[in-house]
Amino acid sequence: MNGPTPVSDRAQSNVVGVAVLLGVVVVALGSLTAGIGAIVEENAAAADSARVAADFDAALDPVEATGVHRGRVSFTDGELRIVERDLRVLNESGVVRRVRTDALVFTAGERRVAFLAGAVVRGPPNNANVRTPPPITASRNGDDGDGRGVLVVGAPALNGSVAVSGSGGSSVVVRTTVSHRRTALGNGTYRVAVETAPPGAWRRHFERRNASVTTRDFDGDGPRSVVAAYPGERVAYLVVHEMELEVRNA
C-alpha cells in the first residue's frame, strides 16, 4: 500500500500553487493598470483637443475683430500647420468668386481641430463636428421685402506660414491683422463650396440649415468641396475677412 504523501511533497505543491496564483494576479493587475492608463490618456487627449478648439475660438475672431488681434493656443502634444483650402461661390453659370481661405489645423494622433472659413471643426475626418459655425447666413426667400432671399458669405482668409510642434506642453501666441472687404454679387441662385478634409461635418452643418448638399473636386488636388445649394433667387454678398497670420512660441 502507498503510504501518506510526504510533507515535503505537499509543501512543494503548495508553494507552486501560490506562485501560480500570484502570477495570475500580477498579470491581471498589469492588464488593469494598462487599461486604466489608456483611458486616462484618451481622456487627456480629448481634453487637449477641446482646449485647442476653445483657444481657436478666442484667438481667431475674423468677423468681430479689425486690426491687430492676439490670442494663445495651448496643447500638451501635437502639431499646428497651415493647409491650402478654397471657398467658392457659384451661381447658375458656375464659379463667380474663389477665395483662398486656407485652414489652421491642429493634429495629435487621431485628434484633429481645424479653423476653416471661420468655422472650428473638431474630430477625426470620419467623425468630426462643426463646433463653431462659419459666418455664412442665408435668409428665407422674401425676407428682403422684394420676394427674394439674402445670402451673406463670410470668407475668413488666412495668410501666413505655420509649422509648430510640441511635446510635454506647448503654448503659442497667435497674432492676426484683420481687414474686411465686401462685394455685392447681385441676384441669382447661389451655391457655396468649402474645400475640406472632413466633408461629413460640413455636410451635416449645411443640411441643418436647409441647404441641398453635394460634394465635388473642383481642381483635382484631392480634398473635395462640400457644395451647399440655397433654394430660390437671392441677393448675395461676399465678405472676405483678410487675416494676416503669425504664430510664434510664447
HELIX and SHEET records of a PDB file:
HELIX    1   1 VAL A    7  ALA A   59  1                                  53    
HELIX    2   2 PRO A  199  ARG A  208  1                                  10    
SHEET    1   A 5 GLY A  67  PHE A  75  0                                        
SHEET    2   A 5 SER A 170  GLY A 188 -1                                        
SHEET    3   A 5 ARG A 234  ASN A 249 -1                                        
SHEET    4   A 5 GLY A 149  ASN A 159  1                                        
SHEET    5   A 5 ILE A 136  ALA A 138 -1                                        
SHEET    1   B 6 ASN A 129  THR A 132  0                                        
SHEET    2   B 6 ALA A 119  ARG A 122 -1                                        
SHEET    3   B 6 ARG A 111  LEU A 116 -1                                        
SHEET    4   B 6 ALA A 103  ALA A 108 -1                                        
SHEET    5   B 6 GLY A  78  VAL A  83 -1                                        
SHEET    6   B 6 ALA A 163  GLY A 166 -1                                        
SHEET    1   C 5 GLY A  94  ARG A 100  0                                        
SHEET    2   C 5 ASP A  86  ASN A  91 -1                                        
SHEET    3   C 5 ARG A 191  GLU A 195 -1                                        
SHEET    4   C 5 SER A 225  ALA A 229 -1                                        
SHEET    5   C 5 SER A 212  ARG A 216 -1                                        
END                                                                             
